[in-house]
Amino acid sequence: MNKAQIITKIESAWQDLQSSFANLSADQMNEANAAGDWSVKDTLAHVTTWEEECLKFLPVILQGGRPARYKDLYGGIDAFNALMTEKKRKDSQTDILENLESVHQRLMDYLESVPEEHFSHETRFRRRLRLDTYSHYPHHSRLIRSWRGNAAY
């Protein structure tokens, strides 16, 4: 794959994520256990967290560094997710949605600045990008769509 193809994959999965929660009311966005163990609002904050992590660590990876392991820093990815979910739970829906958009745009702007050669073959950069974006969003889109299909609204 090349840079344009990867960016297209990211944007396609992003659009699907956005459509999964389109037109939900504030009550629906905050309903507990709507998307697995989280509300839709919590889920969107979670997606933003991983895009923030992507923005933090992709430059480190490009410079040959290795990000610290979540196991070493937090006791694992699940513990990190729980910590960040609790931290962001108090944020307003407006703040969550604004951050979702602004962080995603920052990520896309950053990717535009990355040279093509970092996209052309499987590397730690590409793996991190995939895990934090186009293979991550669909998981949450499916959970939200499943809940919407079963919700009594």
C-alpha positions in Angstrom: 0.0 0.0 0.0 1.0 3.6 -0.5 0.3 6.7 1.6 -2.8 7.7 -0.4 -4.3 4.2 0.0 -3.6 4.1 3.8 -5.1 7.6 4.2 -8.2 6.4 2.2 -8.5 3.4 4.5 -8.3 5.6 7.6 -10.9 8.1 6.2 -13.3 5.4 5.1 -13.2 3.7 8.6 -13.5 7.2 10.2 -16.6 8.0 8.1 -18.2 4.7 9.1 -17.4 5.4 12.8 -19.1 8.8 12.5 -22.1 7.4 10.8 -22.5 4.8 13.6 -23.3 7.5 16.2 -25.0 10.1 13.9 -28.2 11.6 15.2 -28.0 10.1 18.6 -29.5 12.2 21.4 -27.5 13.3 24.5 -29.4 10.6 26.5 -28.4 8.0 23.9 -24.8 9.1 23.8 -24.6 8.8 27.6 -26.4 5.5 28.0 -24.3 3.1 30.1 -23.2 -0.1 28.4 -24.3 1.0 24.9 -21.1 0.1 23.3 -19.8 -2.8 25.3 -19.0 -1.6 28.8 -19.0 2.0 27.8 -21.4 4.7 26.7 -21.1 6.0 23.1 -19.6 9.1 24.6 -17.0 7.0 26.5 -16.3 5.1 23.3 -15.6 8.3 21.3 -13.3 9.6 24.1 -11.5 6.2 23.9 -11.0 6.5 20.1 -9.6 10.0 20.7 -7.3 8.7 23.3 -5.8 6.2 20.9 -5.4 8.8 18.2 -3.6 11.0 20.8 -1.3 8.1 21.6 -0.7 7.6 17.9 0.3 11.3 17.5 2.5 11.0 20.5 4.3 7.8 19.4 4.5 7.9 15.6 7.2 10.6 15.7 9.1 8.5 18.2 8.9 5.5 16.0 10.0 7.4 12.9 13.1 8.6 14.8 14.0 5.0 15.7 12.7 5.1 19.2 10.5 2.6 21.0 7.6 3.8 23.0 7.4 2.5 26.5 5.1 -0.5 26.9 1.7 0.0 28.4 2.3 -3.1 30.6 5.3 -1.3 32.1 3.6 2.1 32.5 0.0 1.2 33.5 -0.1 -2.6 34.1 -1.4 -3.2 30.5 -3.6 -1.8 27.8 -6.8 -2.6 29.7 -5.6 -0.7 32.7 -4.6 2.2 30.5 -8.1 2.2 28.8 -9.8 2.2 32.2 -7.7 5.0 33.5 -8.3 7.2 30.5 -12.0 6.4 30.4 -12.4 7.5 34.0 -10.3 10.6 33.3 -12.4 11.7 30.3 -15.8 10.6 31.7 -16.3 14.0 33.3 -15.8 15.8 30.0 -18.9 17.2 28.4 -20.4 15.6 25.3 -19.5 18.8 23.4 -15.9 18.6 24.5 -15.7 14.9 23.6 -17.0 15.5 20.1 -14.8 18.6 19.5 -11.8 16.7 20.7 -12.7 13.7 18.5 -12.7 16.0 15.4 -9.7 18.1 16.3 -7.4 15.2 17.3 -8.4 13.3 14.1 -7.7 16.4 12.0 -4.3 16.8 13.7 -3.5 13.2 13.0 -4.5 13.5 9.4 -2.4 16.7 9.0 0.5 14.9 10.6 0.2 12.0 8.3 0.3 14.3 5.3 3.7 15.5 6.5 5.2 12.0 6.8 7.3 11.0 3.8 5.8 8.3 1.4 8.5 5.7 2.2 7.1 5.2 5.7 3.8 4.0 4.2 5.1 1.7 1.5 5.8 -1.5 3.5 4.9 -3.0 6.9 6.9 -1.3 9.6 6.4 -0.4 13.3 5.1 2.9 12.1 2.5 1.3 9.8 1.6 -1.2 12.5 1.0 1.4 15.1 -1.0 3.5 12.7 -3.2 0.6 11.7 -3.8 -0.5 15.3 -4.8 3.0 16.4 -6.9 3.9 13.4 -8.4 1.9 10.6 -8.4 -1.5 12.4 -9.5 0.2 15.7 -12.5 2.3 14.5 -14.5 -0.6 13.0 -14.5 -2.5 16.3 -16.3 0.4 18.0 -18.5 1.2 15.0 -19.8 -2.4 15.1 -20.5 -2.2 18.9 -22.4 1.1 18.5 -24.4 -0.2 15.5 -25.2 -3.4 17.3 -26.5 -1.4 20.3 -28.5 0.9 18.0 -30.1 -2.1 16.4 -31.2 -3.5 19.8 -32.0 -0.2 21.6 -35.7 0.5 22.3 -35.7 4.0 20.9 
